[in-house]
Amino acid sequence: MDFFSSEEIVASLGDKAKMKGELSSVRLCILGIMAGFCIALGYLAFIRITGTAPQNGEVLTTFWVELYFQFD
């Protein structure tokens, strides 16, 4: 696996920040709305998953084991 050095990461973040600073306000607002949508979607998924979780602690471990082996 290839990993970036810390200098490469800082340089990449600097380039992205410069590019984002040059965006128009309309495009920046659109990106903000899209980011809010992603956050809201993640929160709805969290509510959906935790709403179906069992209340008993013993059953909770069984729930996670069944969830793990379901995707194998």
Backbone torsions as a table, in degrees:
resi	resn	phi	psi	omega
1	MET	NA	137.9	177.9
2	ASP	-95.7	130.4	176.7
3	PHE	-117.8	149.2	177.3
4	PHE	-85.1	146.1	174.4
5	SER	-75.5	166.2	-178.5
6	SER	-65.0	-32.4	177.4
7	GLU	-66.3	-39.4	178.2
8	GLU	-67.1	-37.1	179.3
9	ILE	-66.3	-44.8	179.4
10	VAL	-63.8	-40.5	178.6
11	ALA	-64.9	-40.7	178.7
12	SER	-65.1	-42.7	178.4
13	LEU	-64.0	-38.0	177.6
14	GLY	-64.2	-41.2	178.3
15	ASP	-64.1	-42.9	179.5
16	LYS	-65.7	-39.0	179.1
17	ALA	-65.8	-39.3	177.9
18	LYS	-64.9	-42.8	179.2
19	MET	-64.2	-40.6	-179.8
20	LYS	-68.7	-32.4	178.2
21	GLY	-68.4	-22.7	-179.9
22	GLU	-91.4	-0.4	-179.8
23	LEU	-72.8	153.1	175.7
24	SER	-74.2	160.1	-177.3
25	SER	-66.8	-32.2	178.4
26	VAL	-65.2	-45.2	-179.3
27	ARG	-67.3	-36.8	178.0
28	LEU	-65.2	-38.3	176.4
29	CYS	-65.7	-40.4	178.1
30	ILE	-63.1	-43.0	177.7
31	LEU	-63.7	-36.7	177.3
32	GLY	-65.2	-40.5	177.8
33	ILE	-66.0	-41.3	178.2
34	MET	-64.6	-38.2	177.6
35	ALA	-65.4	-41.4	177.2
36	GLY	-62.6	-37.7	177.6
37	PHE	-63.3	-43.0	179.7
38	CYS	-64.5	-40.3	178.2
39	ILE	-64.1	-44.2	-179.9
40	ALA	-64.5	-39.4	178.9
41	LEU	-64.5	-40.7	176.7
42	GLY	-64.1	-39.0	178.7
43	TYR	-67.9	-39.2	177.0
44	LEU	-64.4	-37.2	176.2
45	ALA	-65.7	-38.4	177.2
46	PHE	-61.3	-44.8	179.1
47	ILE	-63.2	-41.8	-179.5
48	ARG	-62.8	-42.7	-177.4
49	ILE	-72.7	-46.5	-177.3
50	THR	-74.0	-22.4	177.8
51	GLY	-69.8	-25.2	179.6
52	THR	-97.0	-0.2	-179.7
53	ALA	-72.4	141.8	178.7
54	PRO	-68.4	154.2	-177.8
55	GLN	-84.6	-27.9	-177.5
56	ASN	-80.1	136.1	-178.2
57	GLY	-65.8	-37.2	179.9
58	GLU	-66.0	-38.8	-179.9
59	VAL	-72.4	-26.9	-179.2
60	LEU	-63.6	-40.5	178.1
61	THR	-65.3	-38.5	176.6
62	THR	-63.8	-38.8	178.7
63	PHE	-59.7	-46.2	-179.1
64	TRP	-68.6	-37.2	177.8
65	VAL	-63.9	-44.7	178.2
66	GLU	-65.2	-37.0	178.4
67	LEU	-66.1	-39.3	-180.0
68	TYR	-66.4	-47.2	-176.7
69	PHE	-77.0	-11.8	177.6
70	GLN	-68.5	-32.5	-175.3
71	PHE	-95.1	-1.4	178.2
72	ASP	-77.9	NA	NA
